[in-house]
Amino acid sequence: MIGLAKGQQILDKIKVQSKMGLGTLYLLDTGIAAEAFGNGLFLELDYGEILSNAVKKDSLVISWTEEVSTYDIKFNIKNAAEVVQKINQYKK
């Protein structure tokens, strides 16, 4: 379980598989966080930092930038299209 900032809320928790292993993708009121079982938190982004989120088959691909570089991470999720809809809804 991730630590939350004061007032931050978890809106949804989704079991995922990524290059970091099995874990949980948290949809927060402020952004997203990803945690790998046994390895802890490995990604935390505010919604404003997410450049794009796309569905590719049964995968969610999230892109963001850090300084001048762009990064992507793929999460294998059963209902990827539904997760993209939730992220887009929470971004507003």
Backbone as XML, in Angstrom:
<?xml version="1.0"?>
<chain id="A" units="angstrom">
  <residue number="1" name="MET">
    <atom name="N" x="0.849" y="-1.177" z="0.000"/>
    <atom name="CA" x="0.000" y="0.000" z="0.000"/>
    <atom name="C" x="0.893" y="1.239" z="0.000"/>
  </residue>
  <residue number="2" name="ILE">
    <atom name="N" x="0.546" y="2.198" z="-0.819"/>
    <atom name="CA" x="1.337" y="3.417" z="-0.936"/>
    <atom name="C" x="0.977" y="4.405" z="0.168"/>
  </residue>
  <residue number="3" name="GLY">
    <atom name="N" x="1.916" y="5.273" z="0.482"/>
    <atom name="CA" x="1.654" y="6.363" z="1.400"/>
    <atom name="C" x="1.036" y="7.521" z="0.629"/>
  </residue>
  <residue number="4" name="LEU">
    <atom name="N" x="0.059" y="8.152" z="1.214"/>
    <atom name="CA" x="-0.637" y="9.250" z="0.537"/>
    <atom name="C" x="-0.321" y="10.578" z="1.212"/>
  </residue>
  <residue number="5" name="ALA">
    <atom name="N" x="-0.299" y="11.624" z="0.416"/>
    <atom name="CA" x="-0.160" y="12.970" z="0.963"/>
    <atom name="C" x="-1.451" y="13.332" z="1.699"/>
  </residue>
  <residue number="6" name="LYS">
    <atom name="N" x="-1.361" y="14.275" z="2.590"/>
    <atom name="CA" x="-2.536" y="14.690" z="3.348"/>
    <atom name="C" x="-3.640" y="15.134" z="2.393"/>
  </residue>
  <residue number="7" name="GLY">
    <atom name="N" x="-4.819" y="14.551" z="2.541"/>
    <atom name="CA" x="-5.964" y="14.897" z="1.714"/>
    <atom name="C" x="-6.052" y="14.136" z="0.397"/>
  </residue>
  <residue number="8" name="GLN">
    <atom name="N" x="-4.997" y="13.409" z="0.032"/>
    <atom name="CA" x="-4.997" y="12.649" z="-1.226"/>
    <atom name="C" x="-5.853" y="11.397" z="-1.060"/>
  </residue>
  <residue number="9" name="GLN">
    <atom name="N" x="-6.562" y="11.012" z="-2.136"/>
    <atom name="CA" x="-7.470" y="9.870" z="-2.067"/>
    <atom name="C" x="-7.211" y="8.890" z="-3.200"/>
  </residue>
  <residue number="10" name="ILE">
    <atom name="N" x="-7.395" y="7.612" z="-2.901"/>
    <atom name="CA" x="-7.348" y="6.571" z="-3.927"/>
    <atom name="C" x="-8.756" y="6.429" z="-4.492"/>
  </residue>
  <residue number="11" name="LEU">
    <atom name="N" x="-8.894" y="6.641" z="-5.813"/>
    <atom name="CA" x="-10.193" y="6.516" z="-6.466"/>
    <atom name="C" x="-10.419" y="5.102" z="-6.996"/>
  </residue>
  <residue number="12" name="ASP">
    <atom name="N" x="-9.325" y="4.418" z="-7.364"/>
    <atom name="CA" x="-9.434" y="3.068" z="-7.904"/>
    <atom name="C" x="-8.086" y="2.363" z="-7.787"/>
  </residue>
  <residue number="13" name="LYS">
    <atom name="N" x="-8.120" y="1.041" z="-7.630"/>
    <atom name="CA" x="-6.915" y="0.209" z="-7.610"/>
    <atom name="C" x="-7.087" y="-0.879" z="-8.659"/>
  </residue>
  <residue number="14" name="ILE">
    <atom name="N" x="-6.057" y="-1.071" z="-9.501"/>
    <atom name="CA" x="-6.145" y="-2.032" z="-10.598"/>
    <atom name="C" x="-4.908" y="-2.924" z="-10.565"/>
  </residue>
  <residue number="15" name="LYS">
    <atom name="N" x="-5.120" y="-4.231" z="-10.600"/>
    <atom name="CA" x="-3.990" y="-5.163" z="-10.674"/>
    <atom name="C" x="-3.404" y="-5.105" z="-12.077"/>
  </residue>
  <residue number="16" name="VAL">
    <atom name="N" x="-2.071" y="-5.005" z="-12.149"/>
    <atom name="CA" x="-1.398" y="-4.863" z="-13.439"/>
    <atom name="C" x="-0.135" y="-5.727" z="-13.489"/>
  </residue>
  <residue number="17" name="GLN">
    <atom name="N" x="0.342" y="-5.927" z="-14.708"/>
    <atom name="CA" x="1.640" y="-6.536" z="-14.980"/>
    <atom name="C" x="2.415" y="-5.517" z="-15.792"/>
  </residue>
  <residue number="18" name="SER">
    <atom name="N" x="3.661" y="-5.239" z="-15.391"/>
    <atom name="CA" x="4.514" y="-4.312" z="-16.134"/>
    <atom name="C" x="5.922" y="-4.894" z="-16.166"/>
  </residue>
  <residue number="19" name="LYS">
    <atom name="N" x="6.847" y="-4.146" z="-16.760"/>
    <atom name="CA" x="8.232" y="-4.614" z="-16.796"/>
    <atom name="C" x="8.828" y="-4.691" z="-15.393"/>
  </residue>
  <residue number="20" name="MET">
    <atom name="N" x="8.181" y="-4.068" z="-14.434"/>
    <atom name="CA" x="8.624" y="-4.130" z="-13.039"/>
    <atom name="C" x="8.046" y="-5.343" z="-12.311"/>
  </residue>
  <residue number="21" name="GLY">
    <atom name="N" x="7.133" y="-6.069" z="-12.961"/>
    <atom name="CA" x="6.511" y="-7.248" z="-12.354"/>
    <atom name="C" x="5.042" y="-7.019" z="-12.052"/>
  </residue>
  <residue number="22" name="LEU">
    <atom name="N" x="4.459" y="-7.943" z="-11.295"/>
    <atom name="CA" x="3.067" y="-7.807" z="-10.884"/>
    <atom name="C" x="2.941" y="-6.684" z="-9.877"/>
  </residue>
  <residue number="23" name="GLY">
    <atom name="N" x="1.819" y="-5.973" z="-9.942"/>
    <atom name="CA" x="1.646" y="-4.878" z="-9.003"/>
    <atom name="C" x="0.267" y="-4.270" z="-9.074"/>
  </residue>
  <residue number="24" name="THR">
    <atom name="N" x="0.188" y="-3.034" z="-8.619"/>
    <atom name="CA" x="-1.069" y="-2.301" z="-8.554"/>
    <atom name="C" x="-0.882" y="-0.919" z="-9.158"/>
  </residue>
  <residue number="25" name="LEU">
    <atom name="N" x="-1.838" y="-0.526" z="-10.001"/>
    <atom name="CA" x="-1.904" y="0.832" z="-10.523"/>
    <atom name="C" x="-2.988" y="1.545" z="-9.722"/>
  </residue>
  <residue number="26" name="TYR">
    <atom name="N" x="-2.606" y="2.626" z="-9.069"/>
    <atom name="CA" x="-3.546" y="3.413" z="-8.275"/>
    <atom name="C" x="-3.965" y="4.633" z="-9.068"/>
  </residue>
  <residue number="27" name="LEU">
    <atom name="N" x="-5.261" y="4.837" z="-9.177"/>
    <atom name="CA" x="-5.800" y="6.067" z="-9.752"/>
    <atom name="C" x="-6.176" y="6.948" z="-8.569"/>
  </residue>
  <residue number="28" name="LEU">
    <atom name="N" x="-5.432" y="8.028" z="-8.423"/>
    <atom name="CA" x="-5.617" y="8.942" z="-7.302"/>
    <atom name="C" x="-6.411" y="10.159" z="-7.744"/>
  </residue>
  <residue number="29" name="ASP">
    <atom name="N" x="-6.851" y="10.960" z="-6.797"/>
    <atom name="CA" x="-7.551" y="12.185" z="-7.167"/>
    <atom name="C" x="-6.595" y="13.197" z="-7.794"/>
  </residue>
  <residue number="30" name="THR">
    <atom name="N" x="-5.287" y="13.030" z="-7.593"/>
    <atom name="CA" x="-4.294" y="13.966" z="-8.120"/>
    <atom name="C" x="-3.480" y="13.420" z="-9.284"/>
  </residue>
  <residue number="31" name="GLY">
    <atom name="N" x="-3.497" y="12.119" z="-9.496"/>
    <atom name="CA" x="-2.686" y="11.498" z="-10.548"/>
    <atom name="C" x="-2.692" y="9.994" z="-10.435"/>
  </residue>
  <residue number="32" name="ILE">
    <atom name="N" x="-1.613" y="9.375" z="-10.887"/>
    <atom name="CA" x="-1.503" y="7.919" z="-10.825"/>
    <atom name="C" x="-0.232" y="7.536" z="-10.069"/>
  </residue>
  <residue number="33" name="ALA">
    <atom name="N" x="-0.243" y="6.342" z="-9.516"/>
    <atom name="CA" x="0.934" y="5.770" z="-8.875"/>
    <atom name="C" x="0.938" y="4.286" z="-9.191"/>
  </residue>
  <residue number="34" name="ALA">
    <atom name="N" x="2.120" y="3.729" z="-9.396"/>
    <atom name="CA" x="2.255" y="2.302" z="-9.681"/>
    <atom name="C" x="3.219" y="1.688" z="-8.687"/>
  </residue>
  <residue number="35" name="GLU">
    <atom name="N" x="2.834" y="0.534" z="-8.199"/>
    <atom name="CA" x="3.613" y="-0.174" z="-7.195"/>
    <atom name="C" x="3.806" y="-1.612" z="-7.669"/>
  </residue>
  <residue number="36" name="ALA">
    <atom name="N" x="5.020" y="-2.113" z="-7.566"/>
    <atom name="CA" x="5.313" y="-3.506" z="-7.905"/>
    <atom name="C" x="5.426" y="-4.301" z="-6.612"/>
  </residue>
  <residue number="37" name="PHE">
    <atom name="N" x="4.783" y="-5.469" z="-6.579"/>
    <atom name="CA" x="4.841" y="-6.304" z="-5.386"/>
    <atom name="C" x="6.293" y="-6.669" z="-5.098"/>
  </residue>
  <residue number="38" name="GLY">
    <atom name="N" x="6.747" y="-6.401" z="-3.888"/>
    <atom name="CA" x="8.102" y="-6.718" z="-3.490"/>
    <atom name="C" x="9.123" y="-5.637" z="-3.823"/>
  </residue>
  <residue number="39" name="ASN">
    <atom name="N" x="8.779" y="-4.700" z="-4.711"/>
    <atom name="CA" x="9.717" y="-3.641" z="-5.101"/>
    <atom name="C" x="9.252" y="-2.247" z="-4.714"/>
  </residue>
  <residue number="40" name="GLY">
    <atom name="N" x="8.014" y="-2.103" z="-4.326"/>
    <atom name="CA" x="7.489" y="-0.813" z="-3.899"/>
    <atom name="C" x="7.092" y="0.108" z="-5.045"/>
  </residue>
  <residue number="41" name="LEU">
    <atom name="N" x="6.919" y="1.366" z="-4.715"/>
    <atom name="CA" x="6.466" y="2.391" z="-5.654"/>
    <atom name="C" x="7.529" y="2.639" z="-6.720"/>
  </residue>
  <residue number="42" name="PHE">
    <atom name="N" x="7.126" y="2.599" z="-8.010"/>
    <atom name="CA" x="8.095" y="2.869" z="-9.068"/>
    <atom name="C" x="7.660" y="3.956" z="-10.031"/>
  </residue>
  <residue number="43" name="LEU">
    <atom name="N" x="6.451" y="4.460" z="-9.909"/>
    <atom name="CA" x="5.991" y="5.536" z="-10.790"/>
    <atom name="C" x="4.939" y="6.353" z="-10.062"/>
  </residue>
  <residue number="44" name="GLU">
    <atom name="N" x="5.070" y="7.671" z="-10.142"/>
    <atom name="CA" x="4.071" y="8.567" z="-9.577"/>
    <atom name="C" x="4.009" y="9.801" z="-10.468"/>
  </residue>
  <residue number="45" name="LEU">
    <atom name="N" x="2.847" y="10.036" z="-11.065"/>
    <atom name="CA" x="2.661" y="11.161" z="-11.979"/>
    <atom name="C" x="1.377" y="11.902" z="-11.636"/>
  </residue>
  <residue number="46" name="ASP">
    <atom name="N" x="1.434" y="13.229" z="-11.663"/>
    <atom name="CA" x="0.216" y="14.023" z="-11.595"/>
    <atom name="C" x="-0.489" y="13.900" z="-12.942"/>
  </residue>
  <residue number="47" name="TYR">
    <atom name="N" x="-1.789" y="14.090" z="-12.979"/>
    <atom name="CA" x="-2.518" y="13.980" z="-14.247"/>
    <atom name="C" x="-1.973" y="14.953" z="-15.287"/>
  </residue>
  <residue number="48" name="GLY">
    <atom name="N" x="-1.539" y="16.133" z="-14.857"/>
    <atom name="CA" x="-0.999" y="17.120" z="-15.786"/>
    <atom name="C" x="0.318" y="16.702" z="-16.426"/>
  </residue>
  <residue number="49" name="GLU">
    <atom name="N" x="1.026" y="15.752" z="-15.822"/>
    <atom name="CA" x="2.296" y="15.269" z="-16.364"/>
    <atom name="C" x="2.116" y="14.182" z="-17.424"/>
  </residue>
  <residue number="50" name="ILE">
    <atom name="N" x="0.934" y="13.592" z="-17.487"/>
    <atom name="CA" x="0.681" y="12.510" z="-18.441"/>
    <atom name="C" x="0.450" y="13.111" z="-19.820"/>
  </residue>
  <residue number="51" name="LEU">
    <atom name="N" x="1.327" y="12.793" z="-20.748"/>
    <atom name="CA" x="1.178" y="13.289" z="-22.119"/>
    <atom name="C" x="0.082" y="12.544" z="-22.849"/>
  </residue>
  <residue number="52" name="SER">
    <atom name="N" x="0.077" y="11.229" z="-22.700"/>
    <atom name="CA" x="-0.941" y="10.430" z="-23.373"/>
    <atom name="C" x="-1.123" y="9.117" z="-22.652"/>
  </residue>
  <residue number="53" name="ASN">
    <atom name="N" x="-2.296" y="8.552" z="-22.856"/>
    <atom name="CA" x="-2.578" y="7.201" z="-22.399"/>
    <atom name="C" x="-3.350" y="6.540" z="-23.517"/>
  </residue>
  <residue number="54" name="ALA">
    <atom name="N" x="-2.913" y="5.369" z="-23.905"/>
    <atom name="CA" x="-3.500" y="4.703" z="-25.064"/>
    <atom name="C" x="-3.669" y="3.221" z="-24.788"/>
  </residue>
  <residue number="55" name="VAL">
    <atom name="N" x="-4.612" y="2.636" z="-25.502"/>
    <atom name="CA" x="-4.861" y="1.207" z="-25.401"/>
    <atom name="C" x="-4.210" y="0.531" z="-26.596"/>
  </residue>
  <residue number="56" name="LYS">
    <atom name="N" x="-3.441" y="-0.500" z="-26.323"/>
    <atom name="CA" x="-2.875" y="-1.346" z="-27.366"/>
    <atom name="C" x="-3.184" y="-2.776" z="-26.969"/>
  </residue>
  <residue number="57" name="LYS">
    <atom name="N" x="-4.179" y="-3.374" z="-27.630"/>
    <atom name="CA" x="-4.690" y="-4.704" z="-27.273"/>
    <atom name="C" x="-5.159" y="-4.670" z="-25.821"/>
  </residue>
  <residue number="58" name="ASP">
    <atom name="N" x="-4.612" y="-5.524" z="-24.974"/>
    <atom name="CA" x="-4.994" y="-5.533" z="-23.559"/>
    <atom name="C" x="-3.962" y="-4.812" z="-22.706"/>
  </residue>
  <residue number="59" name="SER">
    <atom name="N" x="-3.423" y="-3.722" z="-23.241"/>
    <atom name="CA" x="-2.390" y="-2.974" z="-22.526"/>
    <atom name="C" x="-2.723" y="-1.487" z="-22.485"/>
  </residue>
  <residue number="60" name="LEU">
    <atom name="N" x="-2.303" y="-0.858" z="-21.414"/>
    <atom name="CA" x="-2.386" y="0.587" z="-21.246"/>
    <atom name="C" x="-0.967" y="1.125" z="-21.368"/>
  </residue>
  <residue number="61" name="VAL">
    <atom name="N" x="-0.742" y="2.075" z="-22.252"/>
    <atom name="CA" x="0.572" y="2.695" z="-22.416"/>
    <atom name="C" x="0.455" y="4.153" z="-21.976"/>
  </residue>
  <residue number="62" name="ILE">
    <atom name="N" x="1.284" y="4.531" z="-21.002"/>
    <atom name="CA" x="1.288" y="5.898" z="-20.482"/>
    <atom name="C" x="2.607" y="6.557" z="-20.853"/>
  </residue>
  <residue number="63" name="SER">
    <atom name="N" x="2.536" y="7.789" z="-21.368"/>
    <atom name="CA" x="3.727" y="8.549" z="-21.765"/>
    <atom name="C" x="3.824" y="9.824" z="-20.940"/>
  </residue>
  <residue number="64" name="TRP">
    <atom name="N" x="5.064" y="10.224" z="-20.630"/>
    <atom name="CA" x="5.322" y="11.461" z="-19.901"/>
    <atom name="C" x="6.724" y="11.949" z="-20.233"/>
  </residue>
  <residue number="65" name="THR">
    <atom name="N" x="7.020" y="13.187" z="-19.874"/>
    <atom name="CA" x="8.362" y="13.725" z="-20.114"/>
    <atom name="C" x="9.035" y="14.051" z="-18.783"/>
  </residue>
  <residue number="66" name="GLU">
    <atom name="N" x="10.350" y="13.954" z="-18.809"/>
    <atom name="CA" x="11.193" y="14.416" z="-17.708"/>
    <atom name="C" x="12.327" y="15.180" z="-18.363"/>
  </residue>
  <residue number="67" name="GLU">
    <atom name="N" x="12.383" y="16.477" z="-18.095"/>
    <atom name="CA" x="13.326" y="17.390" z="-18.742"/>
    <atom name="C" x="13.131" y="17.309" z="-20.256"/>
  </residue>
  <residue number="68" name="VAL">
    <atom name="N" x="14.090" y="16.798" z="-21.021"/>
    <atom name="CA" x="13.958" y="16.769" z="-22.486"/>
    <atom name="C" x="13.627" y="15.377" z="-23.021"/>
  </residue>
  <residue number="69" name="SER">
    <atom name="N" x="13.505" y="14.383" z="-22.151"/>
    <atom name="CA" x="13.252" y="13.010" z="-22.590"/>
    <atom name="C" x="11.793" y="12.612" z="-22.387"/>
  </residue>
  <residue number="70" name="THR">
    <atom name="N" x="11.285" y="11.793" z="-23.290"/>
    <atom name="CA" x="9.932" y="11.243" z="-23.187"/>
    <atom name="C" x="10.033" y="9.763" z="-22.844"/>
  </residue>
  <residue number="71" name="TYR">
    <atom name="N" x="9.189" y="9.325" z="-21.936"/>
    <atom name="CA" x="9.191" y="7.941" z="-21.475"/>
    <atom name="C" x="7.813" y="7.318" z="-21.656"/>
  </residue>
  <residue number="72" name="ASP">
    <atom name="N" x="7.792" y="6.009" z="-21.812"/>
    <atom name="CA" x="6.556" y="5.234" z="-21.904"/>
    <atom name="C" x="6.663" y="4.050" z="-20.961"/>
  </residue>
  <residue number="73" name="ILE">
    <atom name="N" x="5.529" y="3.651" z="-20.438"/>
    <atom name="CA" x="5.471" y="2.395" z="-19.696"/>
    <atom name="C" x="4.179" y="1.686" z="-20.079"/>
  </residue>
  <residue number="74" name="LYS">
    <atom name="N" x="4.283" y="0.389" z="-20.226"/>
    <atom name="CA" x="3.131" y="-0.420" z="-20.624"/>
    <atom name="C" x="2.672" y="-1.253" z="-19.437"/>
  </residue>
  <residue number="75" name="PHE">
    <atom name="N" x="1.369" y="-1.215" z="-19.198"/>
    <atom name="CA" x="0.741" y="-2.036" z="-18.170"/>
    <atom name="C" x="-0.208" y="-3.011" z="-18.858"/>
  </residue>
  <residue number="76" name="ASN">
    <atom name="N" x="-0.069" y="-4.285" z="-18.571"/>
    <atom name="CA" x="-1.013" y="-5.277" z="-19.066"/>
    <atom name="C" x="-2.200" y="-5.306" z="-18.113"/>
  </residue>
  <residue number="77" name="ILE">
    <atom name="N" x="-3.363" y="-4.967" z="-18.657"/>
    <atom name="CA" x="-4.592" y="-4.839" z="-17.867"/>
    <atom name="C" x="-5.725" y="-5.464" z="-18.667"/>
  </residue>
  <residue number="78" name="LYS">
    <atom name="N" x="-6.595" y="-6.192" z="-17.994"/>
    <atom name="CA" x="-7.709" y="-6.839" z="-18.694"/>
    <atom name="C" x="-8.633" y="-5.831" z="-19.372"/>
  </residue>
  <residue number="79" name="ASN">
    <atom name="N" x="-9.041" y="-4.792" z="-18.684"/>
    <atom name="CA" x="-9.984" y="-3.806" z="-19.219"/>
    <atom name="C" x="-9.271" y="-2.482" z="-19.466"/>
  </residue>
  <residue number="80" name="ALA">
    <atom name="N" x="-8.270" y="-2.496" z="-20.339"/>
    <atom name="CA" x="-7.439" y="-1.311" z="-20.579"/>
    <atom name="C" x="-8.262" y="-0.111" z="-21.058"/>
  </residue>
  <residue number="81" name="ALA">
    <atom name="N" x="-9.221" y="-0.332" z="-21.935"/>
    <atom name="CA" x="-10.033" y="0.779" z="-22.454"/>
    <atom name="C" x="-10.820" y="1.452" z="-21.329"/>
  </residue>
  <residue number="82" name="GLU">
    <atom name="N" x="-11.313" y="0.663" z="-20.400"/>
    <atom name="CA" x="-12.062" y="1.209" z="-19.267"/>
    <atom name="C" x="-11.143" y="2.039" z="-18.362"/>
  </residue>
  <residue number="83" name="VAL">
    <atom name="N" x="-9.914" y="1.591" z="-18.170"/>
    <atom name="CA" x="-8.953" y="2.326" z="-17.339"/>
    <atom name="C" x="-8.601" y="3.656" z="-17.998"/>
  </residue>
  <residue number="84" name="VAL">
    <atom name="N" x="-8.415" y="3.671" z="-19.324"/>
    <atom name="CA" x="-8.147" y="4.919" z="-20.038"/>
    <atom name="C" x="-9.307" y="5.897" z="-19.842"/>
  </residue>
  <residue number="85" name="GLN">
    <atom name="N" x="-10.535" y="5.414" z="-19.931"/>
    <atom name="CA" x="-11.697" y="6.283" z="-19.711"/>
    <atom name="C" x="-11.675" y="6.874" z="-18.308"/>
  </residue>
  <residue number="86" name="LYS">
    <atom name="N" x="-11.333" y="6.071" z="-17.302"/>
    <atom name="CA" x="-11.282" y="6.563" z="-15.936"/>
    <atom name="C" x="-10.195" y="7.629" z="-15.775"/>
  </residue>
  <residue number="87" name="ILE">
    <atom name="N" x="-9.010" y="7.362" z="-16.337"/>
    <atom name="CA" x="-7.921" y="8.339" z="-16.248"/>
    <atom name="C" x="-8.350" y="9.651" z="-16.893"/>
  </residue>
  <residue number="88" name="ASN">
    <atom name="N" x="-8.945" y="9.589" z="-18.068"/>
    <atom name="CA" x="-9.389" y="10.804" z="-18.746"/>
    <atom name="C" x="-10.476" y="11.531" z="-17.947"/>
  </residue>
  <residue number="89" name="GLN">
    <atom name="N" x="-11.338" y="10.789" z="-17.287"/>
    <atom name="CA" x="-12.380" y="11.390" z="-16.462"/>
    <atom name="C" x="-11.763" y="12.081" z="-15.243"/>
  </residue>
  <residue number="90" name="TYR">
    <atom name="N" x="-10.803" y="11.425" z="-14.593"/>
    <atom name="CA" x="-10.199" y="11.984" z="-13.393"/>
    <atom name="C" x="-9.276" y="13.155" z="-13.691"/>
  </residue>
  <residue number="91" name="LYS">
    <atom name="N" x="-8.736" y="13.219" z="-14.926"/>
    <atom name="CA" x="-7.841" y="14.318" z="-15.314"/>
    <atom name="C" x="-8.558" y="15.667" z="-15.307"/>
  </residue>
  <residue number="92" name="LYS">
    <atom name="N" x="-9.864" y="15.658" z="-15.478"/>
    <atom name="CA" x="-10.622" y="16.908" z="-15.605"/>
    <atom name="C" x="-10.795" y="17.606" z="-14.300"/>
  </residue>
</chain>
